[in-house]
Amino acid sequence: MIKLSRRDFVAAAAAGLAAPLLMSGPARAATAAKVVVIGGGFGGASIARYLRRNSPDLSVTLVERDKQFTTCPFSNGVIGGLWSIADVTFTYDGIAAAGVTVVHDTATTIDADKKTVALAGGTVLDYDYLVVSPGIQFVWDSIEGYSAEAAEIMPHAWQAGPQTTLLRNQLEAMDDGGLVVIGVPAVPFRCPPGPYERATLIANYLTQSKPKSKIMILDANESFAKQPLFEEAWKNLYPGMVEWIPGSQSGIVMSVDTSTMTVSTSFDDYQPAVANIIPAQRAGQIAIDAGLDAGQGFCAINPATFESTVHKGIYVLGDATIAGAMPKSGFSANNQAKACGAAILADIAGTEFTPAKLINVCYSFAKADYAFEVVDVFEVAGDTINLVFDDNRFTPEGASDEVHQSEAKYAHSWYENITAEMFG
Amino acid sequence: MRIALIALIFMAPLSLGALPASAQETSPGGQLAQACTSCHGLQGRSLGAVPSLAGRPAADLVALLKTFRDAPNEATIMNRITRGYTDDEIAALAAYFSAMSPTP
């Protein structure tokens, strides 16, 4: 049997051969296909736009709790005072204008057999394809004494928005000479270079405004992303201000006490003026409730299509996934979304899907006109996703001011382009 | 309303259908290019300092990408990225971006 692909059907329509009553078989299925996307972050926003762009008759519903989205990328610049929270906050108007049905509600139950999603507001959505892109949630009890309430005093600022503003306000209110502690959980966590970029941009602010202050990174890990580049920036730009303490040297934050502003590791107690405590993370609750993580905390996926290995017809994107060498980043989620979107459209059309290489680029700022980057190119390899090359992925150490300045300009341009793709 | 809906359903695919197959985001070159557009802008039309790729001659793009990959002469992210791509992939990317309009 010859399968009629969407393109063939469109060609037939263009040739004037098609009338609405001809819309049967695969073409009809394509027209009627319903995609529901849970979560309007980098993964969810990107795939909703991708699907509408490439299949304008597809029904795409985006379920998102919040009316606006503050990006974690570039939010460290808000904390460091380089730009404002408004500069990194977007509405869903552009997504709605692109023909996506945007529902501001919380998905509470996925029924993978009936192919329905129940929302907290009582609505039940049925789907042919479900994309789950819920981001992360915090494992509060990974640190004794830490909780959502404690985060109002010792912010994590690891989901951008009010927490970002809170941490910025605390830094602005702090006296000169204060200690800022940043607690970093063991990997895997969202945005691996993020805590160190944050320390660097806080150092930039404190050097200008409160130069007697100190920053201490209490790290559960023994090494970190772009370590030589961050250490180079600390040494050259902010000498003596940033101290990094790895897990083996009592760097693991074990407990906090917000009533005494105490942060404790296995051997030491600190009483910082500002405590930025980032707890351990796992996939958003809807993914856990649907069993998509199979008890692992993050969700295994088919590395080509991002379809869940647990439930057929459900796809998982972004920070919630276990995606081989791909880090938990907005860039990764955006690239995964477009691969997944192509796979879903191929499935609808009944055509074969062949994965293409994906990229992750991550810029980190050290100050307004100084940035550096890591780039990864990925390919599907068996049941996982591997780096195409492992060496020379970073801005070189000892790069000129000119290089760091152009990297900062490219970082801004990346941000403008990727957010326009999602929210523009 | 119904007529408008039918018109919508048919008009949008028609405009997509006007592009060659290699210019679709779902084509092999278009699929590869989705990794590039995260920085270079949708369909290769960049809003900032990252150069636009849309509508540039395919031969120029191929030559540029191969120079980045094979004869790097300054520190730039493109020297690093292009190491991940074969000649065939570079050709497919160049074909996709050259088919894009420089204006929306």
Interface residues (C-beta under 8 A of the other chain):
Chain A: R6 R7 V10 A11 A13 A14 P20 T31 Y50 R53 N54 P56 D57 F331 N334 N335 K338 A339 A342 L345 A346 T354 P355 A356 K357 L358 I359 V361 E373 V375 V377 V388 F389 N392 R393 F394 T395 P396 A399 S400 V403 S406 E407 K409 Y410 H412 S413 W414 E416 N417 I418 A420 E421
Chain B: I6 L8 I9 F10 A12 P13 L14 L16 G17 A21 Q24 E25 T26 P28 Q31 L32 Q34 A35 C36 T37 S38 C39 H40 G41 L42 S46 L47 G48 A49 V50 A75 T76 I77 R80 I81 R83 G84 Y85 E89
